[in-house]
Amino acid sequence: MADQPVAELIREAIIRGEFAPDQRLVEADLSARFGAPRAAVRSALVELTGEGLVERVANRGARVRAVSLAEAVEICEVRMVVEGLCAAKAAERIDADQRAELRALGDAMRREVAASDLIGYSRSNHLLHLRVREIGGQGTAAAVLERLRAQNVRHRFRLAMQPGRPAVGLPEHLAIIDAVCGGDPAAAEAAMRAHLASVIAALTEIGDDPGLRLV
């Protein structure tokens, strides 16, 4: 932990849901938790404010920025374009070992849905999107998407825990795997965009709940 930048440690804690939306980020507490000087914590909070993960409130210090439903939908709309590009590039670049990896991941997702393993499915979901980006080799896109993912953490967890959602998402993810493994860039992009359009529809159906706190 000591070798990791403080901003990275705080960012990971926010992504994991360890800090809830609107929760105050007290410099002294963060310093003790991460074993870092107050000055390093203060600098990290400035960096995370620039990323949109943290906001500074006059006379109240820093807190985790809460993303509204409208903004969550906008984030997904951007993801449709950028992740669609990544899926198309992945279909062009994928090799035999990577095909086997994605197929195995699809099999794991099937088992997790059958077992109602929501946590496992959520992890596999994230891994699939991550590997498609990595196989596509789009470093700039990957950086943009990771930042958007961090901002959208509250809505991502809400959607992952929604009853019945994995059963809807599974065939969408399998379609992405099939198109990427099949080396069809147009189909891969279309499958990714269709999946994220489904995510937007699900988020809109769930609605917003500013009082929700993740634990």
Secondary structure, 3 states (H helix, E strand, C coil): CCCCCHHHHHHHHHHCCCCCCCCEECHHHHHHHHCCCHHHHHHHHHHHHHHCCEEEECCCEEEECCCCHHHHHHHHHHHHHHHHHHHHHHHHHCCHHHHHHHHHHHHHHHHHHHCCCHHHHHHHHHHHHHHHHHHHCCHHHHHHHHHHHHHCHHHHHHHHCCCCHHHHHHHHHHHHHHHHHCCCHHHHHHHHHHHHHHHHHHHHHHCCCCCCCCC
